[in-house]
């Protein structure tokens, strides 16, 4: 087990969901040139700022997502991601996830970025990417 897996096991469910949401953002919009306002060397600072602001303004994860898309000028993601996105936007405690996104944005974004980078490297090498919490729920638990 690597350091990231060890750390991920210590996170509360709301923290894990926040990491997965930001990881989804990176996997969907972190292209070579970026997308919308998520471009250039400051892209992570912009995402951190806009994700936190959207979390403060939202009352649900669905509303957070809508605000984030608008603030970053992102298009609706491809339909192939619908199932994953719906699972990520469904949580019994939206308020806890929004609190993490508002207050611990830098921390969860750092974890999401590390996972995204690790997964991208694994895909290029022909290995399977790390599972998200949504994937893990379907398989019976995170890192099962």
N, C-alpha and C positions, 0 to 999 in steps of 0.2 A: 504494500500500500504506500503510495507516495504522499508527500506533504499536503498536497491539495485535497486528496481524498480524506486524509486525517482531519484537516480543517473543516471540510464540508460536513463531516459527521457531527461536528460540534454545533453547527448552526441550528437555530430554531426554524420551524417550518416556514415562517414568514420571511426569514432571511434567505432561505433556500429558494423560495418562490421569487424573491426580488432578484437574486442572482440569475435565475433562469429567464426572467423577463428581459433583463438587460442583455443577457447572452443571445436571446432571440433577436433583439435589436441589432446586435453586432453581426449575427449570422445572416440577417436579412438585408441590412443596409451598409455594411462595411465592405464595400467593393474597393477596387484599386483606387478610384477617384473619390469614393464616398457618394452619398446621396443627399440631396437637399442641402440643409445647413450643416450636415455631418460630413465635412470635407476638410482637407488640409491638416496641418500639424496640430491644430487646436481642437480637432474633432472630439476627443474624449472629454475635454473640458466643457465643450458645448453640450455634449450628451449629459454629462454630470449635472450641469446647471439646469438644463431643460427638464430632465427627468425629475429632479427634486422639486422644481417649481410646479410641474404638472401634478406631482403627488400631493402637494399642499392644496392645490386648487380642486382636486378630484374628490368625489365621494364614493367612487367604486373603481375597480381595476379597469373596467370597460371605459369609464370616463377618463381615467388616467391615460389609457392608450389613445383615445380620440384627441385629447389635448396634446399629447406628445407628438402624434403624427402632424397635427396642425403647426405646432411650435417649431418642429424641425423640417417642415415642408416635405415630409415623406409621403409617397403615394401609399395607397392600400397595398399590403403585401400580396404576393402571388397566391392564387387559390390553393396551390399545393401545400401552403403552410397553414391553411384554415384550421385543421384539426389540432395542430400543435398550439396555435394561438388561442383557440377556444379553451383548451385545457389550461393554458397559462392564465387566462383572464377569469377563470373560475376558481374561487377560493372561499372557504367558509368564513374567513376572517379578513375581508378586504382591508379593513382599517389597520390591521397589524402590518400587512404588506405595504400599504401606503406609508405608514409611519417609518418603516425601514427605508423605503425609497426616498422619503423626505429627509431623514436624519442621518442615514448611514450610506449615502449614495456613493461616495468615493470608495468605501470598503467593498460594497457589493459589485460595483463596476470593475474594480481591480480584479476580483475573483472571476467575474464574467469574461473580462478581457483575456485573462490567463487561460480559462477553459476554451475560449474561442480560438486563441492562438495555438493551443495544444491540439485541439480538434482539427484545425486546418492543416497542421503539420502531419497529424496521423492520417488524414484523408489523402494527402499527397504521397505518403509512404505506403498507402494501401491498408492501413489499420483502421479498426472501428473507432469512431469518436466516443467521447465520454457521454454517458447517459444524462439526460435532464431529469429533474424530479418528476415530471410528467411521464417520461419513459419508465422511470423507476417505479412509479405507482402502478403502472400497467404490469410490470414484471414482479411486483410483490415487495418493493422497497428499494430505497436508494442503495446502490452498491451491493445488492443482494447476490 
